[in-house]
């Protein structure tokens, strides 16, 4: 027999459980309605409720992820909640921007005047007010102000962003100068660009390999990491036969540097595993060990291009949470646009400051490419309040298939082809030159896993 206090507690528990069930049902209903409206927006004919061929799931329900004690969706949602709690965000302001454009950069310091390095604590006060653009995404570690030369011969670099104009201060204590030097060292780590797609078969790996090769040909130290879980093919596109891959690095068989192979123009490749179960379904601990092993590579290169597998795996979401720049590859078909939208939405949820550029690949002509872009942009503005930038479009060129058969990238085998020239424009996208932050990429990715 329950007394009145026990009965009241039981009744409150049941009411709370009922409210939670109603809230969950309402959330599922909203997602279902949004998915139906999204398909209607992306489909030229506007058929409501259309889903991708061969599947009854909506794009927002296909999030994938590793199996185990928790499903992939639960692990990704947990990652999202922890990331937003750490940042203190509920409704990030950047989610309501219409475009991810950068704010106008601050004016440089007067030429000819000596510079004083202001301590980090005073120089970064306004960094949180900066826009999410590429120029502001490189966090400031010191401000350049006209004053006497700094002690100990430490001078500010020319590319340090100016965040505040304050009167000259007293020389910084020794411990502040040490922190400043450590911050400057952090900015020398490689820029990291993620290349991903929501749907397989969009030609993402072709874009990634050719883009990395073009950057290496310009004289940069470039590393291409094939992170396509168990289905890697970047080594085939480059005509290489690496003895080791990402799986060996994760297992600790070899170090990350020992697993690298050299390709054309000095391009380095860390191949992905083919058919490795551990890469298809990695645990959090395995990914943490792999990210820790990959961290030293950031000190050896100018640019790291990460070719992700299609979809939203646990490792992909962790990378997106740490990245500052994402190249989203899609096609003009409605299935590719729908899955690409799902990936773009997830990327902005886990990382509101990420700079996203869209590439419409294998388009029959410019009209269809621009039509696909307009549909993607319209759906993004309608449901998210913002949209990615359009980097460009790559035509459906038969030389790409020939280059794949030759195992030689199109920018080398057919440099005058329409596809090669279009990929060259993609490789010159300006935000890739600013995809660097003071915190190393794989340090942030490991934090995202927790």
Secondary structure, 3 states (H helix, E strand, C coil): CCCHHHHHHHHHHHHHHHHHHHHHHHHHHHHHHHHHHHHHHHCCCCCCCCCCCCCCCCHHHCCCCCCCCCCHHHHHHHHHHHHHHHHCCCCCHHHHCCECCCCCCCCCCCCCCCEEECCHHHHCCCHHHCCCCHHHHCCCCCCEEECCCCHHHCCCCCCCCCCCCCCCCCCCCHHHHHHHHHHHHHCCCCEEEEEECCCCCCCHHHHHHHHHHHHHHCCCCEEEEEECCCECCHHHHCCCCCCCCHHHHHHCCCCCCCCCEECHHHCEEECCCECCHHHHCCCHHHHHHHHHHHHHHHHCCCEEEEEECCCCCHHHHHHHHHCCEEEEEECCCHHHHHHHHHHHHHHHHHCCCCEEEEEEEEECCHHHHHHHHHHHHHHHHHHCCCECEEEEEEECCHHHHHHHHHCCCHHHHCCCCHHHHHHHHHHCCHHHHHCCCCCCHHHHHHHHHC
